[in-house]
Amino acid sequence: GNSRQVELAEVAARLQSDLDPTVAEAAIWAQAQLEKL
Protein backbone atom coordinates (compact mmCIF):
# COMPACT_ATOMS: atom_id res chain seq x y z
CA GLY A 1 0.00 0.00 0.00
CA ASN A 2 0.97 3.60 0.54
CA SER A 3 3.20 3.03 3.57
CA ARG A 4 5.42 0.85 1.40
CA GLN A 5 5.74 3.68 -1.11
CA VAL A 6 6.72 6.08 1.67
CA GLU A 7 9.29 3.54 2.86
CA LEU A 8 10.78 3.29 -0.62
CA ALA A 9 10.83 7.07 -0.97
CA GLU A 10 12.79 7.35 2.28
CA VAL A 11 15.29 4.76 1.08
CA ALA A 12 15.60 6.56 -2.25
CA ALA A 13 16.20 9.87 -0.50
CA ARG A 14 18.92 8.28 1.62
CA LEU A 15 20.55 6.74 -1.44
CA GLN A 16 20.51 10.07 -3.26
CA SER A 17 22.92 11.43 -0.64
CA ASP A 18 25.26 8.51 -1.36
CA LEU A 19 28.74 9.56 -2.40
CA ASP A 20 28.73 7.17 -5.36
CA PRO A 21 27.18 9.11 -8.28
CA THR A 22 25.95 5.90 -9.88
CA VAL A 23 24.00 5.00 -6.75
CA ALA A 24 22.62 8.53 -6.44
CA GLU A 25 21.54 8.50 -10.08
CA ALA A 26 19.85 5.13 -9.68
CA ALA A 27 18.00 6.43 -6.63
CA ILE A 28 16.79 9.48 -8.55
CA TRP A 29 15.58 7.19 -11.34
CA ALA A 30 13.84 4.89 -8.87
CA GLN A 31 12.09 7.82 -7.24
CA ALA A 32 10.89 9.03 -10.64
CA GLN A 33 9.43 5.56 -11.28
CA LEU A 34 7.67 5.65 -7.90
CA GLU A 35 6.07 8.99 -8.69
CA LYS A 36 4.56 7.49 -11.85
CA LEU A 37 2.68 4.87 -9.82
C-alpha positions as CSV (number, residue, x, y, z in Angstrom):
1,G,0.0,0.0,0.0
2,N,1.0,3.6,0.5
3,S,3.2,3.0,3.6
4,R,5.4,0.8,1.4
5,Q,5.7,3.7,-1.1
6,V,6.7,6.1,1.7
7,E,9.3,3.5,2.9
8,L,10.8,3.3,-0.6
9,A,10.8,7.1,-1.0
10,E,12.8,7.3,2.3
11,V,15.3,4.8,1.1
12,A,15.6,6.6,-2.3
13,A,16.2,9.9,-0.5
14,R,18.9,8.3,1.6
15,L,20.5,6.7,-1.4
16,Q,20.5,10.1,-3.3
17,S,22.9,11.4,-0.6
18,D,25.3,8.5,-1.4
19,L,28.7,9.6,-2.4
20,D,28.7,7.2,-5.4
21,P,27.2,9.1,-8.3
22,T,25.9,5.9,-9.9
23,V,24.0,5.0,-6.7
24,A,22.6,8.5,-6.4
25,E,21.5,8.5,-10.1
26,A,19.9,5.1,-9.7
27,A,18.0,6.4,-6.6
28,I,16.8,9.5,-8.6
29,W,15.6,7.2,-11.3
30,A,13.8,4.9,-8.9
31,Q,12.1,7.8,-7.2
32,A,10.9,9.0,-10.6
33,Q,9.4,5.6,-11.3
34,L,7.7,5.6,-7.9
35,E,6.1,9.0,-8.7
36,K,4.6,7.5,-11.9
37,L,2.7,4.9,-9.8
